[in-house]
Amino acid sequence: MRTPLSQALRESLRASFSPIAAKLLSLIVDPQSDAAAVADTLRADPALAGTVLALVNSPVYGQTQRIVDLRRAVVVLGRQE
């Protein structure tokens, strides 16, 4: 059974973010989720996918080759963030 606080937080999350962003946040904090599930969720929102690819290809992460695969981007970001 969920506590009233956790239920209120979940409702606030749904009200604040798009359904894709809310699902992505829940996947990221779940230790059982894998990179494929996160990448599949990112593919559902082209703007978010583009932002993630732009971030992972920025000089901050120092990749020697351009990353175009979302699963690879998730692995790189997950390892460093």
C-alpha positions in Angstrom: 0.0 0.0 0.0 1.3 3.4 -0.9 1.5 6.2 1.6 -0.4 9.4 1.0 2.9 11.2 0.5 4.3 8.9 -2.2 0.9 9.0 -3.9 0.9 12.8 -3.9 4.5 12.8 -5.2 3.5 10.5 -8.1 0.5 12.7 -9.0 2.7 15.8 -8.9 5.2 14.1 -11.2 2.5 13.2 -13.7 1.2 16.8 -13.6 4.6 18.4 -14.0 6.1 16.3 -16.8 5.0 14.8 -20.0 4.1 11.1 -19.9 7.4 10.2 -21.6 9.5 12.3 -19.2 7.6 10.8 -16.2 8.2 7.3 -17.5 11.8 8.1 -18.2 12.3 9.4 -14.6 10.7 6.2 -13.2 13.0 4.0 -15.3 16.1 5.9 -14.4 15.6 5.6 -10.6 14.6 1.9 -10.9 17.8 -0.2 -10.4 16.2 -3.1 -12.3 15.7 -1.2 -15.6 18.2 -1.6 -18.4 19.7 0.7 -21.1 17.4 -0.8 -23.7 14.2 0.2 -21.8 15.5 3.7 -21.3 16.5 4.0 -25.0 13.1 2.8 -26.1 11.5 5.4 -24.0 13.7 8.1 -25.3 12.8 7.1 -28.9 9.2 7.9 -28.2 10.1 11.7 -27.8 12.2 13.0 -30.7 13.0 16.2 -28.9 14.2 14.5 -25.8 16.2 11.9 -27.9 17.9 14.8 -29.8 18.8 16.5 -26.5 20.3 13.3 -25.1 22.4 12.8 -28.3 23.5 16.4 -28.3 24.6 16.1 -24.7 26.5 12.8 -25.1 28.3 14.2 -28.2 29.3 17.4 -26.4 33.0 18.0 -25.6 32.2 17.4 -21.9 32.0 13.6 -22.4 35.1 13.4 -24.6 33.9 10.7 -27.0 36.3 10.0 -29.8 33.5 9.1 -32.3 30.1 10.6 -32.7 27.4 8.6 -30.9 24.1 8.1 -32.9 22.6 5.1 -31.1 20.4 6.0 -28.1 21.3 2.8 -26.3 25.0 3.6 -26.5 24.2 7.2 -25.4 22.3 5.9 -22.3 25.2 3.6 -21.4 27.8 6.5 -21.7 25.6 8.9 -19.7 24.7 6.3 -17.2 28.3 5.4 -16.5 29.3 9.0 -16.0 26.3 10.7 -14.5 
